[in-house]
Amino acid sequence: MQFQNPLVRGELLKRYKRFLADVRIETDDGAEDVVAHCANPGSMLGLAEPGVSVWLQRNPNPKAKLDWRWELTDAGSSLVCINTGRANQVVAEALETDAIPELTGYGAIRPEVKYGNASRIDFLLQDSDRPDAYLEVKSVTLSRSSTDGEPTAEFPDSRTQRGTKHLQELTDMHQAGHRAVMLFLVQRGDCTHFRPARDIDPVYADALTAAVHAGVEAICYGVDVSVEGLSVKSRLPVYLD
């Protein structure tokens, strides 16, 4: 996935009201403070400290309320895509190009299909000679060191009742005879494996373990992140404990 417009580097001044950020960018006329849309409902733990380097994209929609979108943060060891909306775009491209081996061979890829209890599955994969596959995608931006010092991708970075609901609905789909897949997309390039953030949301962590034991597949892929764009990288191990 390539960014539609060139990204502009800036300094984060503050994030507020979850979806807004003040950023100082350099222009031909000197420094300018702008307001950017922050497409991330989570806590953005470790990624929204004042003073960090961030990258903005000018909003291509002339009717948008804000001229700028916050796309990337420099976490030191990696650039991180904080725009959660990019995850489905990256996965859609990966499905079309067979970049995720576990999800190849489906003739139809349908995004945002209604299912469950007033929910929409991110992707419904269909083919005439195999069960439908219900694919839920979660954008992962949090990384912390494990006990052995390895950088661990973790989800969620704040409590998520909605995420827990999705796991139950995936379990229901599996029990109804379909394939159910939970894909964690790590939108940074510095992690070696994935674990649920049990200290942040133990209910979600327990629900993920229960879903996997019930037959839901949990897979994780990292992402190559650059100021030009994003692409799926290698698979990362998933540990539930």
N, C-alpha and C positions, 0 to 999 in steps of 0.2 A: 504494500500500500504506500503510495507516494503522497506527500502533502501537496495540496492543491496550489498553495502559494508559498514562497520562500519564508522560512521562519526568521524571526527577529529576536536577537538576544536581549535580555534585560535583567534587572535586579528586582527580586520580589520585595515589596515594601510590607505588605500584609495581605492575608486572606481573611475574609469576613463573610458572614451570612452564608457560609458554605460555598456558594456559587459565584462569589465575586472576589477579585484580587486586584490590588493596586500594584502596578509594576512601573519601574523607571527604565525607559529605553533611550537609546541615543539616536538622534536624528541629525540631519544636515544643519539644523538650527540649534543644536545642543540637546541637553537632556530634556525629556518630556515624561510626565507622569500620566499613565493611561489606566483605564479600568478594563480588565479582561474577564471574560466568562470562564469560570472554573467548572468544567464538566466532570465533577467527581463528588458524589454525596458522602464519601467516607471521611475518616479523620485525617487521611494523608500523613500518617505518623512518619516523622523524619523527613518529609518532603516539602513542607510549607513553612520553614523557618525564615523569618525576615533576613534578607541579605543573600540568600542563595541565588544562583544563576538559573534563569528560566528562559524558555523560548516560547514566543507567541506567534500565532498565525493571524494575519488580517482576515477578518470574516468576509467570505465571498458573497454573503447574502446582503444586499443593500438595504433590506427591510429589517435586519437584525437590530436589536436594541443596543448592542455593544459592537464596537469596531474590531475587537480583538478576542481571540480564544487562546487560553493557556494550554499548551500541548506537552512540553517537556520540562523536566527539572534535572539539574546536575546533582546526582547523589554522591559524587566523588569517584566511586568505583564504577559507575555506569550512568548513562542517561536513562531517565525513567519517563515513560509516557504516562502522564497522570490523567489524560482524557479517557475515561472509561468507555466512551462511545466508540473509540477506535478498535476495541477488542473484537467486536462483531465484524467490523470491516476487514480486519486482518484474517479472521477465521474464514469469512466468506471467500476471500481470495485464495486462502490455503485449500479450502475444499474444492474450488474450481480447478486448482493446479495439482491436486493430489499430493499436497505437501504434508499431510497428516496421514501416515500409512494406515492407522487404525480406522480411518473413516473414508476409505476409498471404495469405489465400485457401486456407488448409488447413482441411478439415472436421473433423479430429481432432487434438487436442493431447494427447499422452501423456507424462507425466513419468516419469523414472527407469525406463527400459526397458533390459533387459539386452542387451548387444551386445559385440562384440570379445572380448578376453581377460579374462574375469571382470570386466568393467566394466559400468557403467550410463550411458547417455546421458542428459543432463539433460532433453532434450525430443525426442520423435520426432513430427514433423509429417507428417500423412498426408492424402492426397486421392486420389480415384479416377482423376483424369486427369493426374497428374503424379508424378514420382518422390518417394519418401519423402525427408524432410529430417532429417538428424541434426544436432541443435543442442547444442553444448557451451557452457556459460556460465562465465566466469571473473570473479570479483569483483576489481576493481582499486581499490586505496587509495593506492598510492604516486604521488607527484608530485614531479618535480624540474625545474629550469630547463634548457632546451636551450641550445645555444651562442648562439642569438639572444635568449635571455632569456624565451622563451615557456614557460609552465608545461606540462610534458609528463606525461601519464599513462603509467605504466610498469608492466609485469608481466613476471616475478614480482618480489616483494620478498625472496625467498630461493630457493635452488635447489629445483627441483621435478621429480623424476623422474616423478611421477605425471602432471604436466602434459604432459611430453614424450611419455609413453605415449598420452595422449589424442589428441595431434596425429597420431601414427602411425595410431591406430585411425580417426580421421576420414579420413585419406588412404585407408585401406583401404576405407572405405564409399564414398568417391567413385569409386575404381577399380572397385568392384562395381556402379556405375551409379546410385548414390544421390546426392542433394545433401548436402554436408557443410559446416557453418557453425560457425566459432569466433567467439563473441560476447564481447567484452570489455566489461563493464559497469563504468563508472567511477563509484564511489559517492561522488562529490564534485562540486562545481559550478565548479571554478576551473581546469580544464584546457582547452587548445585543440586538442590532438591526442594520438595514442597512438604509443608505440614499445615494442618489447620491451627489457627491462633487460639489455642484452648484457653489461655489466660484472658483473652479479650472477649470471646464469646463461647463459653463451654457448651451452651445449648446447641450451637451450630456444629461444634466439633463432634459432639455425641451423635447429632443427626447425620453427619457425614459418615461416621463409622457404621451406624445402623443401616444407612442406605447401601453402602458398599457390601456389607454382610448380607443384605437382602437381594443383591444382584446388580445394583447400579455400578457402572464402570466409572472410575475416577482416573483421569489422565491429566497430565500437565505438560505444557510446552513453554519454552522460553521464547523470547522475541529479540531479534537484532534491532536495536533502536539507534537511529541516526537523525540528523537534522533534515535529511532528505526523505526519510520514510521508515516504515516498519515492515518486518517480515518474520515469519515463523522460523525458529531455529531448531534446536534439538529437544528431544523429550527429556523430562526431568523425573526422577523417581518420586513417588508419592508415599509418604509415611503417615500413618494415622495416629500413632502414639506420640 
